[in-house]
Amino acid sequence: MISKEDIKQHLFSTLKDGNFLWSYDYTKMKADDLSDAFLIELVLLHLDLEDLNLLFSIYPKKQIKEIWKWKMCALEPRYHSSNVFFAKIYFDIKNADLYIKKQSLRAIKANLGYGWNTTKN
């Protein structure tokens, strides 16, 4: 079985090789230098299904969903197709469009200083 550290290293290397860490001096970085939340966000944004499945193998679905709601849904409508995919395939959300719209509005309000309440769906 592959360890969590090995998977994190693979994901980090894939992000680095894809130049998705362009704004960082990744020549001096290690996989552990990225927070779990940031690694999850970057994988959701940039990597393919195989890497997404690896991500779900090392982090709880609930943790990934929270980051998706906060980061990805806030990027509506640019990432709408991806958000619908995540909602339906990975998070079993029936009415994906409505759910994403609500999460997007919550994220916008949070960015405007109204706070972020993670207890509501």
matplotlib code that plots the C-alpha trace (Angstrom):
import matplotlib.pyplot as plt

x = [0.0, 1.2, 1.6, 0.0, 3.4, 4.1, 0.8, 1.3, 4.8, 3.3, 0.6, 3.2, 5.5, 2.6, 1.6, 5.3, 5.8, 2.6, 3.9, 0.9, 3.2, 4.7, 4.3, 6.4, 10.1, 9.3, 12.9, 13.3, 9.9, 8.9, 5.5, 5.2, 5.6, 2.1, -0.8, -3.3, -6.0, -3.8, -2.8, -6.5, -7.4, -4.7, -5.5, -9.2, -8.4, -5.7, -5.2, -6.9, -9.2, -6.4, -4.9, -8.3, -8.9, -5.6, -6.6, -9.8, -7.7, -5.7, -8.1, -11.6, -14.4, -15.8, -12.5, -12.3, -15.9, -15.4, -12.4, -14.4, -17.3, -15.1, -12.6, -14.1, -17.7, -16.5, -15.0, -18.4, -19.2, -15.7, -15.5, -19.1, -18.6, -16.0, -18.2, -21.2, -18.9, -17.6, -21.1, -22.6, -19.8, -17.8, -20.3, -23.6, -25.5, -28.8, -29.5, -26.0, -26.8, -28.8, -26.3, -23.4, -25.2, -25.9, -22.3, -21.0, -23.1, -22.0, -18.3, -18.8, -20.5, -17.6, -15.1, -17.0, -16.6, -19.9, -18.3, -18.3, -20.6, -19.5, -22.4, -25.0, -25.3]
y = [0.0, 3.5, 5.8, 9.2, 10.9, 9.1, 10.2, 13.8, 13.7, 12.4, 15.1, 17.8, 16.6, 16.5, 20.1, 21.2, 19.5, 21.0, 24.5, 25.0, 26.3, 28.9, 31.7, 29.8, 29.0, 25.3, 24.4, 24.8, 23.4, 20.0, 18.4, 19.0, 22.8, 22.9, 22.8, 20.0, 22.6, 24.2, 20.9, 19.8, 23.1, 22.8, 19.2, 20.1, 23.0, 21.4, 17.7, 14.8, 12.0, 9.6, 12.2, 13.2, 9.6, 9.6, 12.7, 11.1, 8.1, 10.1, 12.8, 12.5, 13.3, 15.8, 17.8, 17.8, 18.9, 21.9, 23.1, 22.6, 24.6, 27.4, 27.6, 26.1, 27.2, 30.8, 30.6, 30.3, 30.6, 30.0, 26.5, 25.6, 22.4, 21.2, 22.1, 20.2, 17.2, 17.3, 17.8, 14.9, 12.4, 12.9, 14.5, 12.8, 16.2, 15.8, 19.4, 20.4, 23.8, 25.1, 23.8, 25.4, 28.7, 28.8, 27.9, 30.5, 33.2, 32.1, 32.3, 35.8, 37.0, 35.5, 37.3, 40.5, 40.1, 38.5, 35.4, 31.7, 29.3, 25.7, 24.1, 24.7, 22.7]
z = [0.0, -0.9, 2.1, 2.4, 2.2, -1.1, -2.5, -1.4, -3.0, -6.2, -6.2, -5.4, -8.2, -10.7, -9.7, -10.0, -13.4, -14.7, -13.6, -11.3, -8.6, -10.8, -8.3, -5.7, -5.5, -5.8, -6.3, -2.6, -1.6, -0.4, -0.5, 3.2, 2.7, 1.2, 3.7, 3.2, 2.3, -0.3, -1.8, -2.0, -3.6, -6.3, -7.1, -7.4, -9.7, -11.9, -11.9, -13.6, -12.4, -11.4, -9.1, -7.8, -6.8, -5.0, -3.2, -2.0, -0.8, 1.6, 2.8, 4.3, 1.8, 4.3, 4.3, 0.6, 0.2, 2.6, 0.6, -2.6, -1.3, 0.0, -2.9, -6.1, -5.7, -5.2, -8.7, -10.4, -13.2, -14.5, -13.0, -13.3, -15.3, -12.8, -9.9, -11.3, -11.9, -8.3, -6.9, -8.7, -8.9, -5.7, -3.3, -4.4, -4.6, -6.4, -7.4, -8.2, -9.8, -6.9, -4.3, -6.2, -6.5, -2.7, -1.9, -4.3, -2.7, 0.8, -0.3, -1.8, 1.4, 3.4, 1.2, 1.8, 5.5, 6.4, 7.8, 6.7, 8.3, 7.6, 9.4, 6.7, 3.4]

ax = plt.figure().add_subplot(projection="3d")
ax.plot(x, y, z, "-o")
ax.set_aspect("equal")
plt.show()
